[in-house]
Amino acid sequence: MKNKKNVGRIEFILLIAFMTSLLAFSIDTILPALAIISEELGETNPNNRQLIITSIFVGMALGQMLFGPLSDSLGRKLSVYWGMLIFIIGSIFCIVATDFWWLLFGRFMQGFGASAGRIVTMAIVRDLYSGRKMASTMSFVMAVFILVPVVAPAFGQLILAFLDWRMLFVVFVIFSAILTLWFGVRQPETLAIENRVSFSIIQISKTLLSIIKNPIVLGYSIISGMIFGAFLGYLLLSQQILQEQYDLGWQFAIYFGGFALAISISAAVNGSLVERLGMHLLTKIALISCFIISSVFVIISLYYLGHPPLWLLSIALVTVLFFMGLLFGNINALAMEPLEKSIGIGVALISSLSLIISVIIGTIIGASYDNSVTSMLVGFALFSLLAWILMYFTEAQRVNL
């Protein structure tokens, strides 16, 4: 640990997890409402409802490029305050939206603002920890973070049972305000004034160039984009596949939450194992397992013409998502590990690069949906394989550093 903090580790993990989960909460809570929102706002193409999800990720990718460098200049806490304000304004835009594209603009603002909570808290973790300790902390953060998708769809379904979908965005405003107050009162500033750097396009360019030149940082940033891209494809298609293709209706929230629980359990397992086994070994095991399992289920899906029995699909998603839970924290830690200076800028650029890659991959997977689960499973298999191959070449570059 590089610095001291006044909050205990448990509270620190909970606070960082909830700050990071703001984006997931604002995505997963409205999944049951996607069809309702699209219909009320006049969007007739079923695949276009995925834009309600992807627009928030686009805003997040761009927002990180601002808030990462800003946090190195103004400090971590003030940057979070500005981000939360933008998130709240975006939520208000969604509340009053009268057409589909106006809603997407509000979602973009939500993602832009929520990026501060995600990217700055990652910088805070990097301020305080390094190496396996950082990976362990990130894994426990992820374990708590993933609990949000477990309960958020059911929470959204409950609100929709009694209230209009716009009340979901009212909840986002209240939740973000409470988080901001908790963060402001309990979390000390982790970036000392003497370690701050002026906000400079030149400095951002230099940091970006150093990332591109560092094969470890660049390699794991791309790997992160591949893995999250495959996961994003699942996220974009989950409502259409489970709620409509398999006609689960309100039970969609239960199934989605159960699948998310598999990630949470594996993230907790990873947090316990990573300090003993190391990030590299666990990441290799998880990538190979994802590829083998998803490839088997691609064949099964083709046999059933893209519509395997629900129990078989459930086994596929639980097992693949479990191994993905081993990846998220480790890959991020491996990408950030070489960073020593301008951490906020570095983390922001790494995260933005991986997120841009993942949005492209996820959008392609989502757009290919044709009432068949095969494209989603192919996404898992293909990009876990490509990520494993890239990891092999990335690690081979360490001898040259």
C-alpha positions, 0 to 999 in steps of 0.5 A: 500500500502506497498511502494511508486512508482513514476509512477501513478496507471494508468500507473502502471496498463498498464505497468504491464498488457502489461508485463504480456500480452507478453505471451498471445500476443505471443500465440493468435497472431499465432492462425490463423497460426497454421495450416499453420505453422504445414503444412509448417514444416511437421507436419501432425497430427492436434492435434499436432499443439496444442504443439505450444501452450503447449510448451510455457506454459511448458517453462513458468512453468520452467522459473518461478521457476528460475526467482521468486527466482532470483528476490528476489536475484538480484531485480525485474528489472534485472530479467526482463531484463534477461527474455526478452533477453531469450524471444527475443532469442527464437523468433529468433529461431522460425524465422529461424526454419526449422522443427516442433521440432525446432520451439517448442524449440524456443517456449519453450524459449519464454515461459521460458523468458516471465515467468520473465515478468509475475512472477516478475510483480506479485511480484512487485504488491505484493510488493506494495499492499495486500488484497483487494487492491491487488485483485482490482489492479490484476483485472484491470491488467487482464482487460487490459491484456485480451484485448490482446486476443481480438485484437491479432488474428485479428492482426495475421490474418492481417499479414498473409494476406500480409506476411509470418508467420515468420513475426509474430515472428519478431513482438514479438521481436519488441514488447518485446524490446519496453516493456523492454525499457518502464519498464526500464525507468519508473518502479522503483525497488520495492525490497530494497537491504536490503530485498533481499535474496541470491539465495539458493536452501535451501531457495527455498526448505524451501519456497516450504515446507512452501507453501505445509504446508499452506493449504490456499496457496496450496489449491488456487494454485491447484484451480488456476490450475484447472480453468486455465486448463479448460481455456487452454483446450478451448484455445488449441481447439479454432482454431480447433473448430472455424476455422475448425469444424465450418468453420469460416475461417478468421472470427475465429479472430472476434469470438475469440476476442469477447469471450475474450472481455467477460473475459475483461469486467468481470475482470473490473467488478470484479475490481469494486466489489471486494473491496466491496464484497470481493474475497471469495464471488465473487469466490464462485459465479463465480465457481457455475455459471461456473458449472451450465452454462457449465453443461447445455450446455454439455447436449445441446451439447450431444443433437446435437451430439457434434456440436450445432449451432454456436449461442448456442456455442457462448452463452455458451462461452460468459457466461462461460468465463465471470464468469471465468474473475471473477476468475483469479484475485481473485484466484491468490490474495487469493493464494498470500495473506498469503505470507510475506517473499521471495515473489518472490520465493513464487509467482513463486512456486505458479504460477509454481504449478498451471501452471503445473496442468493446462498444464496437464488438458488442454492437456488432454482436447485438446487431447480428441478432436474428432470434438465435443465441448463436451469435452471442455464443460465437462472440464469447468463443471468438473473443476469448480465443483472440484474447488468449492469443494476444495475451501470449504475444503480450507476455512475450514482450516483457523480456524486451522491457 
